Amino acid sequence: MKNLFVLFVLCASTFAQRTVIHAGKLFDAKSGKTLANQYIVIEGDKIVSVGTTAPATADKTIELANVMPGLIDVHTHVTGDPYHFGYVELSISTPREALNGAVNAKTTLEAGFTTIRNLGAGGYSEVALRDVINEGGLPGPRIDTSGPPLGITGGHCDNNLLPFEYHVKADGVADGVAQVQQKVRETIKYGADVIKICASGGVLSKGDDPQASQYTIEEMKAIAADAHRLGRKVAAHAHGKQAIIWASEAGIDSIEHGSYIDDEGIAVLKKNGTYLVPTTYLCDWMLENMDKIGFPSIYRQKMTDVCALSEKNTNHAIQSGVKIAFGTDAAVYPHGLNARQLAKFVKAGMTPAQALQTATVNAADLLGWSSRVGSIESGKWADIIATDADPTQDITTTEHVKFVMKGGVVYKNEYAK
């Protein structure tokens, strides 16, 4: 019986379709260089070779001008959107979140993002979405997901919109070392790949201060220790300086937003090798569209205040050599516009190639997925996108992706005749 199974596997691999992509130009994410006249050979869902020699045989050949790895966004909220903030959020059920996520996942994939890290959604809705995408039931990116984010009572990751008599709190609320340890284990039990915490106050929450620390350093150390022991990384929403420093010193893997980072925080992140995930394009979109979307008055001043400083401060961190991974906070602005954050990195002083590396090799490293995604190499998933122009010369071409392949399957091809 065992021999028959081995024979079946060998036969299946023998008959896997061989697709060849002939790339006029290929962005090599590891070196940051552009390679000419490359042949990418794909069998099944994996890349088997990359080089300048055309393979002798192929079931299908695709000609593309400007090719790069599928992009990675390490901070999304795929089940949300910018039209349901504030009290209207209370009308969105968990099933509705999951259905919204199915629509947004397709949009995100077709925008060239073949992998995302989703940092917070209600009722484990994005865990279900991840699983059905992985099973082939829906089109969407690979999802590394957190489940409900951990936060203190009354903090940014709690539900502060209802009065006392409703006795409502968010799924991830936990206070004190023992409770946060239990909550880490619970979220992993129900499917979390990564742990998201709220280390500071936030913008889209009632009654808290983005600059105020929420979790203590002792609580964050306990979270990081349990998560790492159980094979998960930790992402910390942190706007304020103290929260940024405490999270990094506690061993947390990435600081999300980092709006009020200063030289002291920059030095701590560099010392500890902590990634920063700036999300500055959302301010451009939000300040332009606040009135159009009916942005709630309870959040307006906080959004204005944070946006007044976040780009300047995070740009300083970029220029100071802090490790940067690409994230957007998509849902605060519409899904599908994720790539607009790349131009913000170029504006901050990165070359286009360096900006692309934040959304490929850097993002893969932060996820712990470097052996699978982030570059076009033998043995990695065949996650490949293409654009009209060379993105190392014009980064905005990534905002108009024309070809998307994930795992060897073509989900979008505007070049097909």
C-alpha angles and dihedrals in degrees: 000000000000091000091051090053092050090049090051092052092048092049092048091052091046091057096043109128114258112218123184123201113199106204119197086198127011125193107225100209095195096056097026089230131125116238123204130224100005128172115210112197116203128188117184108322097334139079110240101182144358124196150110096272117093112233117245095234137026135165090212136008123201120195115212131169105206117025132179139160118281108274124249126215111194097190119050139134098208096178094054139070138193094254100069106057125138122005093352086068088073089069094060113095125203092253089051090050090054092049091048087050092055090057094044093047091058091048091050093049092049089052088063101263106129094170131037137175108219112207107195139351136160126270096356087289092148091051088061090045092051091051097049091048090050090050091053096249096122136019113250145115125284105273126214100189140190106200112214113355118243117243144153125266107281093008134124093283095048126087105251099165100093129066125250098269091068092059091209125165132165122261094250100050113130131154128196131015097285093049096047091050090052092047093051089053093046095052090049090049090057096047112281116157094186135018119239120196135180106231094171140020119278147210103248095054132085122245104004136104121238090214095052120095114234111180115050120236089250091056091047092049089053091049093049093046094051094042094049093046088053093048100258131122124222130229120195124206099216128163101159127076097239093048090049092052096043093048093051093046089049090060099254112160103224141017112218117212099347091195098166098038115145137179093286092052091045091053092051094049091049092048093051098037091238117166121235118212107197116195102191103142090070088070092056092051096041098048089049095046106032094109095041093056096039093243108204117260091225089070103033100091093046091050091049093048096047093045091052090067111017099084094047093048098044092044087056089052090051092050090047093060103256112158109260130201124185118256135149114184085233108196089054081073126017120294113249094045092082095116092065087082089069092067088052089058091051089050087052090059106272121130113242088254091054090049090052090050091059088061096042124027096013094048091046090051092051091051092047088238100115093124091057112032143012101071140042103252140133112280096024127110113275095248104152136158135183138202138191096247134040105269092208087064099035115022092187090071086079087069089068107045111181102185130040127181122175120184092347093306119115110226097171133019118165089172094064113112 
